[in-house]
Amino acid sequence: MKNSKLKALIDLLDDPDNMVYESVEKELLKEDMQIIPALEEKWENSYDENCQDRIENIIRDLHFKKTKTRLKNWIMSKENDLFKGFICIDRFQYPDLNLLNVKYKMEQIKKSVWLEFKDSLTLLEKITILNHFFYNINGFSINHNNLKSPQNCYLNQLLDTKTGNAVSLAILYTILARELGLPVRLTDFPKNPLVAIVDSKIAKKVFGSYSRSDVIFYVNPANKGSITNRKEIDYYLKNNKYLPTDSFAEPASDLLFIRRLLEILRDSFYSAGFIEKSTKISEMIKLFNQVTVRK
C-alpha cells in the first residue's frame, strides 16, 4: 500500500461513523506488521479515546494475524521444532517477546546439566541428573495454586515463575532433554503427557528382539520426573479402560502436544471470562485440522 493511501485510511480512524471505521479496518487488516509504526504514531498524536481504542484493536488483530501465520508455517513445516511451536503460543500474548532472553534462560539450565554429563553414564543416570537440576535446583513444578491460569501455558512465564501445567512442563522438559542429546518423545498419556525414552537397540537388548516397542522407560514430568515402565503403564491404562494402550503409551507427534497446550489455553481464557481470546485460540487450533497429529 502506498504511503499516501495508508495515511488517508489512518486519518479516517477518528471518523465517528462506525460504517466508515469498519471499511477502514477491513482495508488495514489486509496489510502486514509494517503499518504498525504509522498506527502507533496516529495513536500518540490523537486525543480521541475512541480512535485510540480502534488503533489498539487493529494492532492487536495484526499481531494475531502474524501469530496465526507463524503457527500455520510451523504446522506445515517438516521439522516441527518443539521450541518454535511453544514460542508460537507465547507470541499470542507476548507479540514483542524477547526471544534471546528466553533462549538464554534455557541455555543456562541446559549448560548446568551438560556439565554433569559423561559419556560413560547410562540413559537412566543422565535422566536422574536432568531431574535433579530441573526439579531440585530450578524448582519447576505444577502450579496447583492457580492451575487454570493462562500464564501456565507460556514458555517465558514458565521460565520466570518455574510453575506451569502438566503439558507445558512436559514440553519444556522434552526440549531440554533433546538439546542434551537424549532420545525422548512425548506420549499422550491420560491427564498428563509422559516422556518416553526411546532407543530401539537398547530396547531389543533389554526386552528381546521381538519387543513391540522401542520405549525403554517413561518419565512423568508432572510428578517430579518419576520413572516408570511399560508394565505399570499398561496396567494403569487397562484398569482405567484406556484402550488400545498403544494410543496412550507409544510416542505421538509433537504437533499433538502443542495442540493440547492451545486447548488448555483456550479453556483457561474461557473460564476466566476472556471470550474473545478464547475464540481466537480456537481459530489457531483449527489450523491443526490440516494435518494428522496422532502419528
CORTA-V718360 format. One record per residue. N is the residue number from 0. RES is the residue in one letter. SS is DSSP state (H for helix, E for strand, L for the rest). PHI is phi in degrees with one decimal (999 if undefined). D_CENTER is the distance of its C-alpha to the mean C-alpha in whole Angstrom. Layout:
BEGIN
N&RES&SS&PHI&D_CENTER, N&RES&SS&PHI&D_CENTER
END
This chain:
BEGIN
0&M&L&999&34, 1&K&L&-67.3&37, 2&N&H&-58.6&37, 3&S&H&-64.4&40, 4&K&H&-69.1&38, 5&L&H&-60.6&35, 6&K&H&-62.4&37, 7&A&H&-63.5&39, 8&L&H&-66.3&36, 9&I&H&-63.7&35, 10&D&H&-65.6&38, 11&L&H&-83.2&38, 12&L&H&-67.3&35, 13&D&H&-97.4&38, 14&D&L&-69.0&40, 15&P&L&-68.2&40, 16&D&L&-74.4&40, 17&N&H&-64.9&37, 18&M&H&-66.9&38, 19&V&H&-64.7&38, 20&Y&H&-60.2&35, 21&E&H&-61.5&33, 22&S&H&-67.8&35, 23&V&H&-65.9&34, 24&E&H&-58.5&30, 25&K&H&-59.0&30, 26&E&H&-69.6&31, 27&L&H&-67.0&29, 28&L&L&-75.0&26, 29&K&L&-78.3&27, 30&E&L&-87.8&27, 31&D&L&-107.8&24, 32&M&H&-65.6&23, 33&Q&H&-65.0&26, 34&I&H&-86.8&28, 35&I&H&-60.5&26, 36&P&H&-55.5&28, 37&A&H&-67.2&31, 38&L&H&-66.1&30, 39&E&H&-65.7&29, 40&E&H&-64.4&33, 41&K&H&-62.6&34, 42&W&H&-60.0&32, 43&E&H&-65.9&34, 44&N&H&-97.4&37, 45&S&L&-100.2&37, 46&Y&L&-110.3&38, 47&D&L&-96.3&38, 48&E&H&-62.0&35, 49&N&H&-64.5&34, 50&C&H&-64.2&34, 51&Q&H&-63.6&31, 52&D&H&-63.1&29, 53&R&H&-62.3&29, 54&I&H&-62.2&28, 55&E&H&-60.4&25, 56&N&H&-65.7&24, 57&I&H&-66.5&25, 58&I&H&-61.5&23, 59&R&H&-61.8&20, 60&D&H&-69.5&20, 61&L&H&-66.6&20, 62&H&H&-63.0&17, 63&F&H&-65.3&16, 64&K&H&-58.8&17, 65&K&H&-66.8&16, 66&T&H&-62.6&12, 67&K&H&-62.4&13, 68&T&H&-63.8&15, 69&R&H&-60.9&13, 70&L&H&-65.4&10, 71&K&H&-61.3&14, 72&N&H&-63.1&15, 73&W&H&-65.2&12, 74&I&H&-60.9&12, 75&M&H&-84.7&16, 76&S&L&-73.9&16, 77&K&L&-80.2&17, 78&E&L&-81.7&15, 79&N&L&50.9&12, 80&D&L&-53.3&11, 81&L&H&-62.0&8, 82&F&H&-62.0&8, 83&K&H&-65.3&8, 84&G&H&-64.8&5, 85&F&H&-62.7&3, 86&I&H&-64.8&6, 87&C&H&-58.6&7, 88&I&H&-70.1&5, 89&D&H&-57.4&7, 90&R&H&-63.0&10, 91&F&H&-60.7&10, 92&Q&H&-92.6&12, 93&Y&L&-126.1&13, 94&P&L&-61.9&14, 95&D&L&-101.0&16, 96&L&L&-53.2&14, 97&N&L&-83.6&16, 98&L&H&-64.7&14, 99&L&H&-62.8&17, 100&N&H&-66.0&17, 101&V&H&-62.9&13, 102&K&H&-63.1&14, 103&Y&H&-62.3&18, 104&K&H&-63.6&16, 105&M&H&-69.3&15, 106&E&H&-63.6&18, 107&Q&H&-64.0&20, 108&I&H&-66.3&19, 109&K&H&-58.1&19, 110&K&H&-63.0&22, 111&S&H&-64.3&24, 112&V&H&-74.2&23, 113&W&H&-58.1&24, 114&L&L&-63.0&27, 115&E&L&-93.2&28, 116&F&L&-79.3&28, 117&K&L&-135.6&31, 118&D&L&-60.5&31, 119&S&L&-77.2&34, 120&L&L&-74.2&31, 121&T&L&-80.0&30, 122&L&H&-61.2&26, 123&L&H&-63.1&27, 124&E&H&-66.6&28, 125&K&H&-67.4&25, 126&I&H&-63.4&23, 127&T&H&-62.1&25, 128&I&H&-66.8&25, 129&L&H&-59.1&21, 130&N&H&-59.4&21, 131&H&H&-60.5&24, 132&F&H&-74.5&22, 133&F&H&-69.2&18, 134&Y&H&-99.7&20, 135&N&H&-81.2&24, 136&I&H&-79.8&23, 137&N&L&-89.7&20, 138&G&L&74.0&20, 139&F&L&-66.7&16, 140&S&E&-159.9&17, 141&I&E&-75.2&16, 142&N&L&-82.6&16, 143&H&H&-68.1&19, 144&N&H&-70.6&21, 145&N&H&-150.0&18, 146&L&L&-63.9&16, 147&K&L&-91.6&16, 148&S&L&-66.8&15, 149&P&H&-58.3&12, 150&Q&H&-61.6&11, 151&N&H&-66.7&10, 152&C&H&-96.5&7, 153&Y&L&-105.9&7, 154&L&H&-62.3&7, 155&N&H&-62.8&10, 156&Q&H&-71.8&12, 157&L&H&-62.2&11, 158&L&H&-69.1&13, 159&D&H&-80.2&15, 160&T&H&-93.0&16, 161&K&L&66.8&15, 162&T&E&-129.5&14, 163&G&E&-159.6&11, 164&N&L&-107.9&11, 165&A&H&-60.1&12, 166&V&H&-74.7&9, 167&S&H&-64.0&7, 168&L&H&-63.4&10, 169&A&H&-63.7&10, 170&I&H&-67.2&7, 171&L&H&-61.4&9, 172&Y&H&-57.4&12, 173&T&H&-65.9&12, 174&I&H&-60.3&11, 175&L&H&-64.5&14, 176&A&H&-61.7&16, 177&R&H&-66.2&16, 178&E&H&-66.1&17, 179&L&L&-89.9&20, 180&G&L&84.0&21, 181&L&L&-87.7&20, 182&P&L&-82.0&20, 183&V&E&-119.8&17, 184&R&E&-143.0&15, 185&L&E&-89.5&13, 186&T&E&-119.2&16, 187&D&L&-83.9&15, 188&F&L&-67.4&18, 189&P&L&-55.7&18, 190&K&L&76.4&17, 191&N&L&-152.2&15, 192&P&L&-63.8&14, 193&L&E&-108.7&16, 194&V&E&-98.4&16, 195&A&E&-93.6&19, 196&I&E&-91.2&21, 197&V&E&-117.2&22, 198&D&L&-157.0&26, 199&S&H&-63.2&28, 200&K&H&-66.5&31, 201&I&H&-66.0&31, 202&A&H&-60.1&30, 203&K&H&-68.7&33, 204&K&H&-68.3&35, 205&V&H&-79.8&34, 206&F&H&-106.0&34, 207&G&L&100.6&37, 208&S&L&-66.9&36, 209&Y&L&-100.6&36, 210&S&L&-60.0&33, 211&R&L&-82.5&31, 212&S&L&-140.4&27, 213&D&L&-95.9&26, 214&V&E&-79.4&24, 215&I&E&-87.1&26, 216&F&E&-159.1&24, 217&Y&E&-123.1&21, 218&V&E&-119.1&19, 219&N&E&-104.4&18, 220&P&H&-62.8&16, 221&A&H&-78.6&16, 222&N&H&-125.0&20, 223&K&L&54.5&20, 224&G&L&75.3&20, 225&S&E&-58.8&23, 226&I&E&-107.9&24, 227&T&E&-141.2&25, 228&N&L&-120.7&27, 229&R&H&-66.2&27, 230&K&H&-61.6&30, 231&E&H&-68.4&29, 232&I&H&-63.6&26, 233&D&H&-61.3&28, 234&Y&H&-61.1&30, 235&Y&H&-63.3&28, 236&L&H&-63.6&26, 237&K&H&-67.8&30, 238&N&H&-65.1&31, 239&N&L&-103.8&28, 240&K&L&60.6&29, 241&Y&L&-94.8&26, 242&L&L&-128.1&27, 243&P&L&-72.6&27, 244&T&L&-62.7&26, 245&D&H&-60.1&24, 246&S&H&-63.9&22, 247&F&H&-111.4&20, 248&A&H&-104.8&21, 249&E&L&-89.3&21, 250&P&E&-55.6&18, 251&A&L&-120.5&16, 252&S&L&-66.2&14, 253&D&H&-60.0&10, 254&L&H&-55.3&10, 255&L&H&-60.2&11, 256&F&H&-81.8&8, 257&I&H&-67.8&5, 258&R&H&-63.5&8, 259&R&H&-57.4&9, 260&L&H&-66.1&6, 261&L&H&-65.4&7, 262&E&H&-64.3&10, 263&I&H&-65.9&10, 264&L&H&-63.3&10, 265&R&H&-58.4&12, 266&D&H&-67.1&15, 267&S&H&-65.0&14, 268&F&H&-63.7&15, 269&Y&H&-64.4&18, 270&S&H&-63.5&19, 271&A&L&-84.0&20, 272&G&L&89.8&22, 273&F&L&-91.5&19, 274&I&H&-64.9&20, 275&E&H&-62.5&20, 276&K&H&-66.8&16, 277&S&H&-61.3&16, 278&T&H&-65.4&17, 279&K&H&-66.8&15, 280&I&H&-63.5&12, 281&S&H&-60.7&14, 282&E&H&-61.9&15, 283&M&H&-67.5&12, 284&I&H&-63.3&12, 285&K&H&-61.7&15, 286&L&H&-62.2&14, 287&F&H&-73.1&13, 288&N&H&-67.7&17, 289&Q&H&-76.5&18, 290&V&L&-134.1&17, 291&T&L&-89.3&18, 292&V&L&-105.7&15, 293&R&L&-80.6&17, 294&K&L&-80.2&18
END
